[in-house]
């Protein structure tokens, strides 16, 4: 018997992107006191946090349920 290929859920890519960007924003915010991250301009950190909120809003408001 041949094993069936498991198809990914329709929103799996969107959830993964959201998790990655939110994790990156939290990581940068948590370790902003370290000397390499102190060189990042504040606008860059703000841009990543805004991107995380936009991804989260897109996931909550317009989930991709169909291909």
mmJSON file of the N, C-alpha and C atoms, coordinates in Angstrom:
{"data_MODEL":{"atom_site":{
"group_PDB":["ATOM","ATOM","ATOM","ATOM","ATOM","ATOM","ATOM","ATOM","ATOM","ATOM","ATOM","ATOM","ATOM","ATOM","ATOM","ATOM","ATOM","ATOM","ATOM","ATOM","ATOM","ATOM","ATOM","ATOM","ATOM","ATOM","ATOM","ATOM","ATOM","ATOM","ATOM","ATOM","ATOM","ATOM","ATOM","ATOM","ATOM","ATOM","ATOM","ATOM","ATOM","ATOM","ATOM","ATOM","ATOM","ATOM","ATOM","ATOM","ATOM","ATOM","ATOM","ATOM","ATOM","ATOM","ATOM","ATOM","ATOM","ATOM","ATOM","ATOM","ATOM","ATOM","ATOM","ATOM","ATOM","ATOM","ATOM","ATOM","ATOM","ATOM","ATOM","ATOM","ATOM","ATOM","ATOM","ATOM","ATOM","ATOM","ATOM","ATOM","ATOM","ATOM","ATOM","ATOM","ATOM","ATOM","ATOM","ATOM","ATOM","ATOM","ATOM","ATOM","ATOM","ATOM","ATOM","ATOM","ATOM","ATOM","ATOM","ATOM","ATOM","ATOM","ATOM","ATOM","ATOM","ATOM","ATOM","ATOM","ATOM","ATOM","ATOM","ATOM","ATOM","ATOM","ATOM","ATOM","ATOM","ATOM","ATOM","ATOM","ATOM","ATOM","ATOM","ATOM","ATOM","ATOM","ATOM","ATOM","ATOM","ATOM","ATOM","ATOM","ATOM","ATOM","ATOM","ATOM","ATOM","ATOM","ATOM","ATOM","ATOM","ATOM","ATOM","ATOM","ATOM","ATOM","ATOM","ATOM","ATOM","ATOM","ATOM","ATOM","ATOM","ATOM","ATOM","ATOM","ATOM","ATOM","ATOM","ATOM","ATOM","ATOM","ATOM","ATOM","ATOM","ATOM","ATOM","ATOM","ATOM","ATOM","ATOM","ATOM","ATOM","ATOM","ATOM","ATOM","ATOM","ATOM","ATOM","ATOM","ATOM","ATOM","ATOM","ATOM","ATOM","ATOM","ATOM","ATOM","ATOM","ATOM","ATOM","ATOM","ATOM","ATOM","ATOM","ATOM","ATOM","ATOM","ATOM","ATOM","ATOM"],
"id":[1,2,3,4,5,6,7,8,9,10,11,12,13,14,15,16,17,18,19,20,21,22,23,24,25,26,27,28,29,30,31,32,33,34,35,36,37,38,39,40,41,42,43,44,45,46,47,48,49,50,51,52,53,54,55,56,57,58,59,60,61,62,63,64,65,66,67,68,69,70,71,72,73,74,75,76,77,78,79,80,81,82,83,84,85,86,87,88,89,90,91,92,93,94,95,96,97,98,99,100,101,102,103,104,105,106,107,108,109,110,111,112,113,114,115,116,117,118,119,120,121,122,123,124,125,126,127,128,129,130,131,132,133,134,135,136,137,138,139,140,141,142,143,144,145,146,147,148,149,150,151,152,153,154,155,156,157,158,159,160,161,162,163,164,165,166,167,168,169,170,171,172,173,174,175,176,177,178,179,180,181,182,183,184,185,186,187,188,189,190,191,192,193,194,195,196,197,198,199,200,201],
"type_symbol":["N","C","C","N","C","C","N","C","C","N","C","C","N","C","C","N","C","C","N","C","C","N","C","C","N","C","C","N","C","C","N","C","C","N","C","C","N","C","C","N","C","C","N","C","C","N","C","C","N","C","C","N","C","C","N","C","C","N","C","C","N","C","C","N","C","C","N","C","C","N","C","C","N","C","C","N","C","C","N","C","C","N","C","C","N","C","C","N","C","C","N","C","C","N","C","C","N","C","C","N","C","C","N","C","C","N","C","C","N","C","C","N","C","C","N","C","C","N","C","C","N","C","C","N","C","C","N","C","C","N","C","C","N","C","C","N","C","C","N","C","C","N","C","C","N","C","C","N","C","C","N","C","C","N","C","C","N","C","C","N","C","C","N","C","C","N","C","C","N","C","C","N","C","C","N","C","C","N","C","C","N","C","C","N","C","C","N","C","C","N","C","C","N","C","C","N","C","C","N","C","C"],
"label_atom_id":["N","CA","C","N","CA","C","N","CA","C","N","CA","C","N","CA","C","N","CA","C","N","CA","C","N","CA","C","N","CA","C","N","CA","C","N","CA","C","N","CA","C","N","CA","C","N","CA","C","N","CA","C","N","CA","C","N","CA","C","N","CA","C","N","CA","C","N","CA","C","N","CA","C","N","CA","C","N","CA","C","N","CA","C","N","CA","C","N","CA","C","N","CA","C","N","CA","C","N","CA","C","N","CA","C","N","CA","C","N","CA","C","N","CA","C","N","CA","C","N","CA","C","N","CA","C","N","CA","C","N","CA","C","N","CA","C","N","CA","C","N","CA","C","N","CA","C","N","CA","C","N","CA","C","N","CA","C","N","CA","C","N","CA","C","N","CA","C","N","CA","C","N","CA","C","N","CA","C","N","CA","C","N","CA","C","N","CA","C","N","CA","C","N","CA","C","N","CA","C","N","CA","C","N","CA","C","N","CA","C","N","CA","C","N","CA","C","N","CA","C","N","CA","C","N","CA","C","N","CA","C","N","CA","C"],
"label_alt_id":[null,null,null,null,null,null,null,null,null,null,null,null,null,null,null,null,null,null,null,null,null,null,null,null,null,null,null,null,null,null,null,null,null,null,null,null,null,null,null,null,null,null,null,null,null,null,null,null,null,null,null,null,null,null,null,null,null,null,null,null,null,null,null,null,null,null,null,null,null,null,null,null,null,null,null,null,null,null,null,null,null,null,null,null,null,null,null,null,null,null,null,null,null,null,null,null,null,null,null,null,null,null,null,null,null,null,null,null,null,null,null,null,null,null,null,null,null,null,null,null,null,null,null,null,null,null,null,null,null,null,null,null,null,null,null,null,null,null,null,null,null,null,null,null,null,null,null,null,null,null,null,null,null,null,null,null,null,null,null,null,null,null,null,null,null,null,null,null,null,null,null,null,null,null,null,null,null,null,null,null,null,null,null,null,null,null,null,null,null,null,null,null,null,null,null,null,null,null,null,null,null],
"label_comp_id":["UNK","UNK","UNK","UNK","UNK","UNK","UNK","UNK","UNK","UNK","UNK","UNK","UNK","UNK","UNK","UNK","UNK","UNK","UNK","UNK","UNK","UNK","UNK","UNK","UNK","UNK","UNK","UNK","UNK","UNK","UNK","UNK","UNK","UNK","UNK","UNK","UNK","UNK","UNK","UNK","UNK","UNK","UNK","UNK","UNK","UNK","UNK","UNK","UNK","UNK","UNK","UNK","UNK","UNK","UNK","UNK","UNK","UNK","UNK","UNK","UNK","UNK","UNK","UNK","UNK","UNK","UNK","UNK","UNK","UNK","UNK","UNK","UNK","UNK","UNK","UNK","UNK","UNK","UNK","UNK","UNK","UNK","UNK","UNK","UNK","UNK","UNK","UNK","UNK","UNK","UNK","UNK","UNK","UNK","UNK","UNK","UNK","UNK","UNK","UNK","UNK","UNK","UNK","UNK","UNK","UNK","UNK","UNK","UNK","UNK","UNK","UNK","UNK","UNK","UNK","UNK","UNK","UNK","UNK","UNK","UNK","UNK","UNK","UNK","UNK","UNK","UNK","UNK","UNK","UNK","UNK","UNK","UNK","UNK","UNK","UNK","UNK","UNK","UNK","UNK","UNK","UNK","UNK","UNK","UNK","UNK","UNK","UNK","UNK","UNK","UNK","UNK","UNK","UNK","UNK","UNK","UNK","UNK","UNK","UNK","UNK","UNK","UNK","UNK","UNK","UNK","UNK","UNK","UNK","UNK","UNK","UNK","UNK","UNK","UNK","UNK","UNK","UNK","UNK","UNK","UNK","UNK","UNK","UNK","UNK","UNK","UNK","UNK","UNK","UNK","UNK","UNK","UNK","UNK","UNK","UNK","UNK","UNK","UNK","UNK","UNK"],
"label_asym_id":["A","A","A","A","A","A","A","A","A","A","A","A","A","A","A","A","A","A","A","A","A","A","A","A","A","A","A","A","A","A","A","A","A","A","A","A","A","A","A","A","A","A","A","A","A","A","A","A","A","A","A","A","A","A","A","A","A","A","A","A","A","A","A","A","A","A","A","A","A","A","A","A","A","A","A","A","A","A","A","A","A","A","A","A","A","A","A","A","A","A","A","A","A","A","A","A","A","A","A","A","A","A","A","A","A","A","A","A","A","A","A","A","A","A","A","A","A","A","A","A","A","A","A","A","A","A","A","A","A","A","A","A","A","A","A","A","A","A","A","A","A","A","A","A","A","A","A","A","A","A","A","A","A","A","A","A","A","A","A","A","A","A","A","A","A","A","A","A","A","A","A","A","A","A","A","A","A","A","A","A","A","A","A","A","A","A","A","A","A","A","A","A","A","A","A","A","A","A","A","A","A"],
"label_entity_id":["1","1","1","1","1","1","1","1","1","1","1","1","1","1","1","1","1","1","1","1","1","1","1","1","1","1","1","1","1","1","1","1","1","1","1","1","1","1","1","1","1","1","1","1","1","1","1","1","1","1","1","1","1","1","1","1","1","1","1","1","1","1","1","1","1","1","1","1","1","1","1","1","1","1","1","1","1","1","1","1","1","1","1","1","1","1","1","1","1","1","1","1","1","1","1","1","1","1","1","1","1","1","1","1","1","1","1","1","1","1","1","1","1","1","1","1","1","1","1","1","1","1","1","1","1","1","1","1","1","1","1","1","1","1","1","1","1","1","1","1","1","1","1","1","1","1","1","1","1","1","1","1","1","1","1","1","1","1","1","1","1","1","1","1","1","1","1","1","1","1","1","1","1","1","1","1","1","1","1","1","1","1","1","1","1","1","1","1","1","1","1","1","1","1","1","1","1","1","1","1","1"],
"label_seq_id":[1,1,1,2,2,2,3,3,3,4,4,4,5,5,5,6,6,6,7,7,7,8,8,8,9,9,9,10,10,10,11,11,11,12,12,12,13,13,13,14,14,14,15,15,15,16,16,16,17,17,17,18,18,18,19,19,19,20,20,20,21,21,21,22,22,22,23,23,23,24,24,24,25,25,25,26,26,26,27,27,27,28,28,28,29,29,29,30,30,30,31,31,31,32,32,32,33,33,33,34,34,34,35,35,35,36,36,36,37,37,37,38,38,38,39,39,39,40,40,40,41,41,41,42,42,42,43,43,43,44,44,44,45,45,45,46,46,46,47,47,47,48,48,48,49,49,49,50,50,50,51,51,51,52,52,52,53,53,53,54,54,54,55,55,55,56,56,56,57,57,57,58,58,58,59,59,59,60,60,60,61,61,61,62,62,62,63,63,63,64,64,64,65,65,65,66,66,66,67,67,67],
"pdbx_PDB_ins_code":[null,null,null,null,null,null,null,null,null,null,null,null,null,null,null,null,null,null,null,null,null,null,null,null,null,null,null,null,null,null,null,null,null,null,null,null,null,null,null,null,null,null,null,null,null,null,null,null,null,null,null,null,null,null,null,null,null,null,null,null,null,null,null,null,null,null,null,null,null,null,null,null,null,null,null,null,null,null,null,null,null,null,null,null,null,null,null,null,null,null,null,null,null,null,null,null,null,null,null,null,null,null,null,null,null,null,null,null,null,null,null,null,null,null,null,null,null,null,null,null,null,null,null,null,null,null,null,null,null,null,null,null,null,null,null,null,null,null,null,null,null,null,null,null,null,null,null,null,null,null,null,null,null,null,null,null,null,null,null,null,null,null,null,null,null,null,null,null,null,null,null,null,null,null,null,null,null,null,null,null,null,null,null,null,null,null,null,null,null,null,null,null,null,null,null,null,null,null,null,null,null],
"Cartn_x":[0.837,0.0,0.889,0.57,1.361,0.888,1.846,1.499,0.946,-0.089,-0.695,0.152,0.36,1.066,0.132,0.617,-0.214,-0.152,-1.302,-1.345,-1.309,-0.541,-0.512,-1.847,-2.148,-3.376,-3.269,-4.395,-4.353,-3.711,-3.879,-3.339,-1.983,-1.4,-0.159,0.997,1.144,2.221,2.031,0.789,0.491,0.763,0.404,0.662,2.157,2.902,4.349,5.014,4.605,5.157,4.874,3.654,3.26,4.087,4.277,5.058,6.52,7.078,8.477,8.674,7.813,7.993,7.695,6.696,6.424,7.571,8.108,9.259,10.476,10.709,11.823,11.65,10.432,10.183,10.389,9.889,10.072,11.541,12.243,13.675,14.471,14.205,14.906,14.56,13.299,12.897,13.523,13.573,14.115,15.625,16.332,17.791,18.319,17.496,17.936,19.042,19.26,20.303,21.672,21.754,23.056,23.759,25.083,25.806,25.633,25.533,25.314,23.945,22.939,21.6,21.397,22.296,22.201,22.562,23.254,23.619,22.458,21.418,20.263,19.524,19.182,18.408,17.01,16.441,15.125,14.042,14.175,13.163,13.139,14.3,14.35,13.633,13.85,13.154,11.65,11.274,9.865,9.244,9.998,9.51,9.241,10.115,9.924,8.715,8.529,7.374,6.072,6.07,4.883,4.581,5.612,5.445,4.81,5.26,4.691,3.211,2.859,1.453,0.608,1.157,0.414,0.192,1.21,1.059,0.006,0.033,-0.941,-2.349,-2.482,-3.792,-4.299,-3.412,-3.823,-4.262,-3.583,-3.953,-5.302,-5.561,-6.811,-7.993,-7.775,-8.873,-9.161,-8.111,-8.29,-7.506,-7.96,-7.242,-7.395,-6.357,-6.406,-6.904,-8.162,-8.759,-8.823,-8.69,-8.775,-7.497,-7.201,-5.99,-6.262],
"Cartn_y":[-1.177,0.0,1.25,2.172,3.394,4.4,5.025,6.035,7.285,7.806,9.026,10.227,11.119,12.367,13.251,13.734,14.595,16.018,16.568,17.944,18.906,19.976,20.96,21.686,22.11,22.882,24.198,24.734,25.955,27.147,27.3,28.474,28.195,27.032,26.668,27.611,27.992,28.918,30.277,30.743,32.05,32.024,30.936,30.817,30.742,30.04,29.939,31.298,32.047,33.397,34.298,34.216,35.033,34.658,33.367,32.919,33.358,33.277,33.665,35.157,35.986,37.434,37.898,37.291,37.66,37.216,36.043,35.573,36.463,36.893,37.795,39.134,39.661,40.941,40.822,39.743,39.543,39.32,38.585,38.342,39.637,40.443,41.724,42.66,42.667,43.539,43.067,41.767,41.23,41.404,41.307,41.394,42.718,43.756,45.049,45.682,45.22,45.774,45.195,44.112,43.549,44.487,44.534,45.544,45.425,44.229,44.253,44.813,44.544,45.018,46.48,47.039,48.461,49.313,48.717,49.452,49.553,48.709,48.797,50.11,50.819,52.046,51.709,52.609,52.388,52.21,52.882,52.76,51.354,50.68,49.319,48.355,48.526,47.714,47.975,49.235,49.593,49.002,49.006,48.443,46.946,46.218,44.78,44.523,45.344,45.179,45.49,46.515,46.839,45.697,45.131,43.992,42.816,42.571,41.487,41.733,42.966,43.272,43.162,43.546,43.41,41.943,41.111,39.678,39.079,39.47,38.961,39.428,40.681,41.202,40.483,40.229,39.513,38.093,37.462,36.112,36.093,37.092,37.118,37.592,38.582,39.16,38.413,37.996,37.364,36.048,35.027,33.757,33.117,32.511,31.854,30.423,30.224,28.908,28.097,28.769,28.074,28.313,27.397,27.538,28.403],
"Cartn_z":[0.0,0.0,0.0,-0.839,-0.972,0.077,0.728,1.737,1.055,1.625,1.093,1.484,0.546,0.874,1.657,2.743,3.584,3.058,2.744,2.241,3.412,3.287,4.381,4.484,5.675,5.886,5.115,4.661,3.848,4.545,5.831,6.524,7.173,6.908,7.592,7.251,5.986,5.608,6.26,6.294,6.886,8.39,9.059,10.493,10.763,9.917,10.087,9.906,8.875,8.669,9.851,10.362,11.504,12.731,12.964,14.114,13.996,12.799,12.599,12.835,12.258,12.391,13.817,14.474,15.873,16.775,16.508,17.268,17.064,15.833,15.544,16.248,16.225,16.895,18.403,18.999,20.443,20.796,19.952,20.185,20.116,19.094,18.982,20.136,20.536,21.637,22.952,23.162,24.399,24.526,23.4,23.439,22.901,22.926,22.374,23.205,24.417,25.273,24.947,24.177,23.794,22.821,22.892,22.108,20.599,19.985,18.523,18.148,18.987,18.658,19.019,19.813,20.12,18.909,17.963,16.751,15.765,15.951,15.058,15.311,14.269,14.475,14.991,15.733,16.306,15.269,14.121,13.089,12.507,12.48,11.956,12.902,14.192,15.18,15.116,14.978,14.87,13.608,12.511,11.253,11.397,12.071,12.266,13.162,14.196,15.085,14.338,13.498,12.697,11.727,11.123,10.219,10.966,12.199,13.002,13.281,13.628,13.889,12.621,11.477,10.221,9.863,10.072,9.816,10.744,12.001,12.962,12.605,12.209,11.815,10.569,9.623,8.412,8.75,9.675,10.061,10.769,11.599,12.345,11.497,10.636,9.867,8.562,7.876,6.57,6.527,7.251,7.185,5.815,5.339,4.015,4.218,3.874,4.08,2.788,1.642,0.381,-0.394,-1.271,-2.09,-3.292],
"occupancy":[1.0,1.0,1.0,1.0,1.0,1.0,1.0,1.0,1.0,1.0,1.0,1.0,1.0,1.0,1.0,1.0,1.0,1.0,1.0,1.0,1.0,1.0,1.0,1.0,1.0,1.0,1.0,1.0,1.0,1.0,1.0,1.0,1.0,1.0,1.0,1.0,1.0,1.0,1.0,1.0,1.0,1.0,1.0,1.0,1.0,1.0,1.0,1.0,1.0,1.0,1.0,1.0,1.0,1.0,1.0,1.0,1.0,1.0,1.0,1.0,1.0,1.0,1.0,1.0,1.0,1.0,1.0,1.0,1.0,1.0,1.0,1.0,1.0,1.0,1.0,1.0,1.0,1.0,1.0,1.0,1.0,1.0,1.0,1.0,1.0,1.0,1.0,1.0,1.0,1.0,1.0,1.0,1.0,1.0,1.0,1.0,1.0,1.0,1.0,1.0,1.0,1.0,1.0,1.0,1.0,1.0,1.0,1.0,1.0,1.0,1.0,1.0,1.0,1.0,1.0,1.0,1.0,1.0,1.0,1.0,1.0,1.0,1.0,1.0,1.0,1.0,1.0,1.0,1.0,1.0,1.0,1.0,1.0,1.0,1.0,1.0,1.0,1.0,1.0,1.0,1.0,1.0,1.0,1.0,1.0,1.0,1.0,1.0,1.0,1.0,1.0,1.0,1.0,1.0,1.0,1.0,1.0,1.0,1.0,1.0,1.0,1.0,1.0,1.0,1.0,1.0,1.0,1.0,1.0,1.0,1.0,1.0,1.0,1.0,1.0,1.0,1.0,1.0,1.0,1.0,1.0,1.0,1.0,1.0,1.0,1.0,1.0,1.0,1.0,1.0,1.0,1.0,1.0,1.0,1.0,1.0,1.0,1.0,1.0,1.0,1.0],
"B_iso_or_equiv":[0.0,0.0,0.0,0.0,0.0,0.0,0.0,0.0,0.0,0.0,0.0,0.0,0.0,0.0,0.0,0.0,0.0,0.0,0.0,0.0,0.0,0.0,0.0,0.0,0.0,0.0,0.0,0.0,0.0,0.0,0.0,0.0,0.0,0.0,0.0,0.0,0.0,0.0,0.0,0.0,0.0,0.0,0.0,0.0,0.0,0.0,0.0,0.0,0.0,0.0,0.0,0.0,0.0,0.0,0.0,0.0,0.0,0.0,0.0,0.0,0.0,0.0,0.0,0.0,0.0,0.0,0.0,0.0,0.0,0.0,0.0,0.0,0.0,0.0,0.0,0.0,0.0,0.0,0.0,0.0,0.0,0.0,0.0,0.0,0.0,0.0,0.0,0.0,0.0,0.0,0.0,0.0,0.0,0.0,0.0,0.0,0.0,0.0,0.0,0.0,0.0,0.0,0.0,0.0,0.0,0.0,0.0,0.0,0.0,0.0,0.0,0.0,0.0,0.0,0.0,0.0,0.0,0.0,0.0,0.0,0.0,0.0,0.0,0.0,0.0,0.0,0.0,0.0,0.0,0.0,0.0,0.0,0.0,0.0,0.0,0.0,0.0,0.0,0.0,0.0,0.0,0.0,0.0,0.0,0.0,0.0,0.0,0.0,0.0,0.0,0.0,0.0,0.0,0.0,0.0,0.0,0.0,0.0,0.0,0.0,0.0,0.0,0.0,0.0,0.0,0.0,0.0,0.0,0.0,0.0,0.0,0.0,0.0,0.0,0.0,0.0,0.0,0.0,0.0,0.0,0.0,0.0,0.0,0.0,0.0,0.0,0.0,0.0,0.0,0.0,0.0,0.0,0.0,0.0,0.0,0.0,0.0,0.0,0.0,0.0,0.0],
"pdbx_formal_charge":[null,null,null,null,null,null,null,null,null,null,null,null,null,null,null,null,null,null,null,null,null,null,null,null,null,null,null,null,null,null,null,null,null,null,null,null,null,null,null,null,null,null,null,null,null,null,null,null,null,null,null,null,null,null,null,null,null,null,null,null,null,null,null,null,null,null,null,null,null,null,null,null,null,null,null,null,null,null,null,null,null,null,null,null,null,null,null,null,null,null,null,null,null,null,null,null,null,null,null,null,null,null,null,null,null,null,null,null,null,null,null,null,null,null,null,null,null,null,null,null,null,null,null,null,null,null,null,null,null,null,null,null,null,null,null,null,null,null,null,null,null,null,null,null,null,null,null,null,null,null,null,null,null,null,null,null,null,null,null,null,null,null,null,null,null,null,null,null,null,null,null,null,null,null,null,null,null,null,null,null,null,null,null,null,null,null,null,null,null,null,null,null,null,null,null,null,null,null,null,null,null],
"auth_seq_id":[1,1,1,2,2,2,3,3,3,4,4,4,5,5,5,6,6,6,7,7,7,8,8,8,9,9,9,10,10,10,11,11,11,12,12,12,13,13,13,14,14,14,15,15,15,16,16,16,17,17,17,18,18,18,19,19,19,20,20,20,21,21,21,22,22,22,23,23,23,24,24,24,25,25,25,26,26,26,27,27,27,28,28,28,29,29,29,30,30,30,31,31,31,32,32,32,33,33,33,34,34,34,35,35,35,36,36,36,37,37,37,38,38,38,39,39,39,40,40,40,41,41,41,42,42,42,43,43,43,44,44,44,45,45,45,46,46,46,47,47,47,48,48,48,49,49,49,50,50,50,51,51,51,52,52,52,53,53,53,54,54,54,55,55,55,56,56,56,57,57,57,58,58,58,59,59,59,60,60,60,61,61,61,62,62,62,63,63,63,64,64,64,65,65,65,66,66,66,67,67,67],
"auth_comp_id":["UNK","UNK","UNK","UNK","UNK","UNK","UNK","UNK","UNK","UNK","UNK","UNK","UNK","UNK","UNK","UNK","UNK","UNK","UNK","UNK","UNK","UNK","UNK","UNK","UNK","UNK","UNK","UNK","UNK","UNK","UNK","UNK","UNK","UNK","UNK","UNK","UNK","UNK","UNK","UNK","UNK","UNK","UNK","UNK","UNK","UNK","UNK","UNK","UNK","UNK","UNK","UNK","UNK","UNK","UNK","UNK","UNK","UNK","UNK","UNK","UNK","UNK","UNK","UNK","UNK","UNK","UNK","UNK","UNK","UNK","UNK","UNK","UNK","UNK","UNK","UNK","UNK","UNK","UNK","UNK","UNK","UNK","UNK","UNK","UNK","UNK","UNK","UNK","UNK","UNK","UNK","UNK","UNK","UNK","UNK","UNK","UNK","UNK","UNK","UNK","UNK","UNK","UNK","UNK","UNK","UNK","UNK","UNK","UNK","UNK","UNK","UNK","UNK","UNK","UNK","UNK","UNK","UNK","UNK","UNK","UNK","UNK","UNK","UNK","UNK","UNK","UNK","UNK","UNK","UNK","UNK","UNK","UNK","UNK","UNK","UNK","UNK","UNK","UNK","UNK","UNK","UNK","UNK","UNK","UNK","UNK","UNK","UNK","UNK","UNK","UNK","UNK","UNK","UNK","UNK","UNK","UNK","UNK","UNK","UNK","UNK","UNK","UNK","UNK","UNK","UNK","UNK","UNK","UNK","UNK","UNK","UNK","UNK","UNK","UNK","UNK","UNK","UNK","UNK","UNK","UNK","UNK","UNK","UNK","UNK","UNK","UNK","UNK","UNK","UNK","UNK","UNK","UNK","UNK","UNK","UNK","UNK","UNK","UNK","UNK","UNK"],
"auth_asym_id":["A","A","A","A","A","A","A","A","A","A","A","A","A","A","A","A","A","A","A","A","A","A","A","A","A","A","A","A","A","A","A","A","A","A","A","A","A","A","A","A","A","A","A","A","A","A","A","A","A","A","A","A","A","A","A","A","A","A","A","A","A","A","A","A","A","A","A","A","A","A","A","A","A","A","A","A","A","A","A","A","A","A","A","A","A","A","A","A","A","A","A","A","A","A","A","A","A","A","A","A","A","A","A","A","A","A","A","A","A","A","A","A","A","A","A","A","A","A","A","A","A","A","A","A","A","A","A","A","A","A","A","A","A","A","A","A","A","A","A","A","A","A","A","A","A","A","A","A","A","A","A","A","A","A","A","A","A","A","A","A","A","A","A","A","A","A","A","A","A","A","A","A","A","A","A","A","A","A","A","A","A","A","A","A","A","A","A","A","A","A","A","A","A","A","A","A","A","A","A","A","A"],
"auth_atom_id":["N","CA","C","N","CA","C","N","CA","C","N","CA","C","N","CA","C","N","CA","C","N","CA","C","N","CA","C","N","CA","C","N","CA","C","N","CA","C","N","CA","C","N","CA","C","N","CA","C","N","CA","C","N","CA","C","N","CA","C","N","CA","C","N","CA","C","N","CA","C","N","CA","C","N","CA","C","N","CA","C","N","CA","C","N","CA","C","N","CA","C","N","CA","C","N","CA","C","N","CA","C","N","CA","C","N","CA","C","N","CA","C","N","CA","C","N","CA","C","N","CA","C","N","CA","C","N","CA","C","N","CA","C","N","CA","C","N","CA","C","N","CA","C","N","CA","C","N","CA","C","N","CA","C","N","CA","C","N","CA","C","N","CA","C","N","CA","C","N","CA","C","N","CA","C","N","CA","C","N","CA","C","N","CA","C","N","CA","C","N","CA","C","N","CA","C","N","CA","C","N","CA","C","N","CA","C","N","CA","C","N","CA","C","N","CA","C","N","CA","C","N","CA","C","N","CA","C","N","CA","C","N","CA","C"],
"pdbx_PDB_model_num":[1,1,1,1,1,1,1,1,1,1,1,1,1,1,1,1,1,1,1,1,1,1,1,1,1,1,1,1,1,1,1,1,1,1,1,1,1,1,1,1,1,1,1,1,1,1,1,1,1,1,1,1,1,1,1,1,1,1,1,1,1,1,1,1,1,1,1,1,1,1,1,1,1,1,1,1,1,1,1,1,1,1,1,1,1,1,1,1,1,1,1,1,1,1,1,1,1,1,1,1,1,1,1,1,1,1,1,1,1,1,1,1,1,1,1,1,1,1,1,1,1,1,1,1,1,1,1,1,1,1,1,1,1,1,1,1,1,1,1,1,1,1,1,1,1,1,1,1,1,1,1,1,1,1,1,1,1,1,1,1,1,1,1,1,1,1,1,1,1,1,1,1,1,1,1,1,1,1,1,1,1,1,1,1,1,1,1,1,1,1,1,1,1,1,1,1,1,1,1,1,1]
}}}
